[in-house]
Structures are given as structure tokens and as C-alpha cells.
């Protein structure tokens, strides 16, 4: 799993308001259930290599972590290394905190 690429991408999203808006727009305009694909395509556009499933798994694990649910070993790996809830800002992007607000409310991570 390309956890590092997902984490790096989400960190960049967290720091770049134009990218936050671009990602939010891509997720909003994607077909139902295609938000992961849209996020992976935006990531690829900026040089990050990860699959739709990889970003989805990372976001789901981060959502669980934020909600206080117990994580599996795989989920712990997905959010380890300072990932925390990095892109917690596409208006508030990240996972459960990382893609709350703007994107998460419309995403099906």
C-alpha cells in the first residue's frame, strides 16, 4: 500500500487551498461511489501514485482513529507516521477530520 504517497498528498492538500478546492470540486462532481477515483486522479496529476482503494482505506482508518474505534494492524499502518489527520482542512480535508467538512461530507471513503 502506498501509505506514504497518500499521506504526502493529503499533507499537500492541507497546505494548499487551491488544491483543496480542486479536490473538493472533483469529489463533488464525481459520480456516486467514484470519489476515491477522483481523489486518486487529482493525486496523480500532482505526482502522487496511489490507488483509489489506498486513499479510501487510509481515509477510513483515519476516520476510525478520530472516532476512537479500535484499529486493526493494517489500519494502524495506514495512519502511522504522523499522518494523524493531515488534510483535515478541505474546509475544515483529511479523514474524518482529514476530509470532514467540505469533502468528507460528500465522499464515501
C-alpha positions in Angstrom: 0.0 0.0 0.0 1.3 3.4 -0.9 0.6 4.9 2.5 3.4 7.4 2.2 2.1 8.7 -1.1 -1.4 9.1 0.3 -0.1 10.8 3.4 2.1 13.2 1.4 -0.7 14.0 -0.9 -3.1 14.8 2.0 -0.4 16.9 3.7 0.0 18.9 0.5 -3.8 19.3 0.3 -3.9 20.5 3.8 -1.4 23.2 3.0 -2.7 24.3 -0.5 -6.1 26.0 -0.6 -6.2 25.9 -4.4 -5.6 22.1 -4.3 -8.3 21.8 -1.5 -10.8 23.5 -3.8 -9.8 21.4 -6.8 -10.1 18.2 -4.8 -13.4 19.3 -3.3 -14.8 20.1 -6.8 -13.6 16.8 -8.2 -15.2 14.8 -5.4 -18.5 16.9 -5.6 -18.8 16.4 -9.3 -17.8 12.7 -9.3 -20.5 10.0 -9.9 -21.7 8.3 -6.7 -19.1 6.0 -5.4 -16.4 7.5 -7.6 -14.9 10.0 -5.1 -11.9 7.8 -4.5 -11.2 7.6 -8.2 -11.4 11.4 -8.4 -9.0 11.8 -5.5 -6.5 9.4 -7.0 -6.7 11.2 -10.3 -6.0 14.5 -8.7 -3.1 12.9 -6.7 -1.7 11.5 -9.9 -1.9 15.0 -11.6 0.4 16.3 -8.8 2.8 13.3 -9.0 1.4 11.1 -6.2 1.0 7.4 -7.0 -1.8 5.7 -5.1 -4.9 3.7 -6.0 -8.5 4.7 -5.2 -8.6 1.8 -2.7 -5.4 3.0 -1.0 -6.8 6.5 -0.4 -10.1 5.1 0.7 -8.5 2.7 3.2 -6.3 5.4 4.6 -9.3 7.8 5.0 -11.5 5.1 6.6 -8.7 4.2 9.1 -8.2 7.9 10.0 -12.0 8.3 10.5 -11.9 5.3 12.8 -8.9 6.7 14.7 -10.6 10.0 15.2 -13.8 8.4 16.4 -11.9 6.4 18.9 -12.7 3.0 17.4 -10.1 0.3 17.7 -7.9 -0.1 14.6 -6.6 -3.3 13.0 -2.9 -3.6 12.3 -3.5 -2.6 8.7 -5.4 0.4 9.7 -2.8 1.4 12.2 -0.2 1.2 9.4 -2.3 3.4 7.2 -2.4 6.2 9.7 1.0 5.8 11.3 4.0 8.1 10.9 2.5 11.4 11.7 -0.4 11.1 9.3 -2.8 11.9 12.0 -5.4 13.8 10.3 -3.3 15.9 8.0 -5.5 17.1 5.3 -8.1 17.9 7.9 -8.9 21.0 6.1 -10.6 21.0 2.7 -12.7 23.3 4.6 -12.2 22.2 7.7 -9.7 17.6 4.0 -8.3 14.6 5.7 -10.0 11.6 7.0 -12.9 12.0 9.4 -11.1 15.1 10.3 -9.0 14.7 7.3 -11.9 15.0 4.9 -14.5 16.3 7.2 -16.2 19.4 6.4 -16.0 20.3 2.7 -15.1 17.0 1.0 -15.8 14.3 3.6 -19.5 15.1 3.9 -19.8 14.2 0.2 -17.2 11.5 0.0 -17.9 7.8 0.5 -14.4 7.0 1.8 
